[in-house]
């Protein structure tokens, strides 16, 4: 049966505003984190894949989004777009991302909060009814820690309460710090009357998993929060591709853009040494950052690529706004080496790359199977579902 149309409160102001979703039957889970960029979206991707195995119809919503892109003329949270692209959720994308917060939203809200808040709650409730319509399970992704959004009265805790959802918390691995941060977040959910049904610790050294699982589990049990999973760190999930790097540094493509879209960077080297010193770094996955006038380093990379019958490195970033010599550029054009030109000097570019927050994107097809396996292998889904 097709989804029933849900009225838009902004187009039909006479329609009574909803104070809660009308759907009380669909099972639901709210995924929050203790901080930003703790692996919440990765967890949602893996959980959605696992839930699809157990339930024939699964819905998804990110009620409040802070990072958005334009899709079909509308601002849509990038995580909702990612999940819809990967899984084809079969609900309207605008319902998966009902509220997006731009740079001036908070100031506009603080001037006149009352009417806006009721409209936002109504929009979230109607969107949830739409994405959960005839679904067996609805996955809800929060934004950061429990208090994010409090400034406009839509914190994760209050949204979870609004949608009558129980919460699972995602936190970086360890023992003391995760317990402290989960206790702090749980306090805010408790205050809102929302139950935290478990925690997942993320990005843990595989060798430390047994110890962390034992002692963090003991500590969390004292808080009344079961430890439902410990995820080993997966380096490739935090490795950017060259397209992401080019966007981060404001770079211009000089060569090999098509090949660069598939190149994932596992190592960054600043080429400040002599050419014979760079040879040992000319390996797959390595990005060389060097001024555009370092003909010796560029030639070494070009020669290695020719000997290897392809690109021996992930790519080159040529800095200082200096283009390579015309003859060198011709040699580069005969290879598949991805080359990006940047205006700033090498160490500034390197700092920007090292400081990148790498999020999974729709084109990261190599990451999706890894994420699915990560959740399936390391999260106790049976225990989680028993508490929802």
Residue, then its C-alpha position, 0 to 999 in steps of 0.5 A: x500500500x502506498x504512503x498516505x499523504x501527510x499535510x504540510x502545516x505551513x501550507x495548511x495553517x488551519x490544520x491543528x498542530x500535532x503535539x505528538x506523532x499519531x503512530x504509537x505502534x511502530x517500534x523505534x530507536x533513537x541513536x544519540x552520541x556523547x559528542x559530535x563525530x563519535x560514529x553515530x552515522x556509521x552506527x545508523x548505517x550498520x544498524x539499518x542494514x542489520x534491521x533490514x535483515x530482521x524486519x521487512x520494512x524499516x523507516x529512517x528519520x533525522x528530525x533535526x539536521x545541522x549539515x545539509x545539502x540541496x536535494x530536489x530544491x530542498x535543504x536535506x540533512x546530508x546523513x538522511x541523503x546518505x542513508x536514502x542513497x545507500x538503502x533506498x528507504x522508499x519514503x519522501x526525502x523531505x520527511x527523512x529530514x524535516x528540520x534543517x538548521x542554517x547559520x541564522x536559524x538560532x537568532x531568528x528563533x530566539x527573537x520569537x520562539x513560541x509559534x516557531x517551536x510549535x510548528x517545528x514540533x508539528x513538522x517533526x511529528x508529521x514527518x515521523x508519521x510519514x516515515x514510519x507509516x506501515x513500517x515494522x521499525x523506525x530508526x531515528x538519528x540524533x545530532x550530537x550529544x543529548x543537549x544539542x539543540x537546547x538553544x531552540x528547545x529541540x535538544x536530542x533529549x526533547x526530540x526523543x521524548x516527543x517521538x516516544x523513543x528509547x535511546x542508545x548512546x554511541x561513545x568513543x572507546x575507553x573505560x573512565x571517559x566513556x562512563x563519565x560522558x554516558x553518565x552526563x548524557x543519561x542525566x539529561x535523557x532521564x530529566x526528559x523522561x527518556x530511557x537509555x537502553x544501552x551503549x555502544x563504544x566505538x573506535x577501540x583498538x582490537x587488542x584492548x576490546x576484551x579489557x574495555x568490554x569487561x571494565x566499561x561493561x561493569x561501570x555502565x552496569x552501575x549506571x543501569x546502561x547495558x554495554x551492547x557492543x564494542x566496535x574495533x577501529x577501522x582505519x579506512x573509515x576515517x581515510x578521506x578520498x582525494x575529492x574530499x581533500x580537494x574540497x577541504x583545501x580549495x584545490x584545483x585538479x590538474x590531472x587524474x580527477x577520475x582516478x582520484x575519486x577512487x583513491x583513498x589516502x592512508x598516509x600524508x607526506x610533506x615532500x621537503x626532502x631531496x628526491x632520493x629521500x622521497x622514493x621510499x614513500x612512493x607507495x599506494x595510499x600515500x599523498x605527497x604534498x610538495x611545492x609545484x616547483x619541486x621538479x625532482x619530486x614530481x619526476x620521481x613520482x612520474x618515473x615510479x608510476x611508469x615503472x608500476x604501470x599505473x599510479x604508484x601513489x594516491x596523488x600529489x598536492x602541488x602547493x604555493x600556487x606554483x604550477x609545474x613546468x610545462x614539460x613536467x605537466x606533459x609528463x604528468x598528463x601521460x600518467x594516472x597520477x591524481x594531481x591537485x594544485x593548492x594556493x597555500x604552503x605545504x605545512x598549512x595544507x598538511x594541517x588542513x588535511x590532518x584536521x579533516x572530519x571524514x564522514x561517509x558519503x554516498x560515493x564511498x561504496x567501499x565503506x558500506x560493506x565494512x560498516x554493515x559487518x562492523x555492526x552485525x559482528x560486534x553489536x548484540x542486536x538481540x539484547x538491543x531489540x529486547x529492550x526497545 
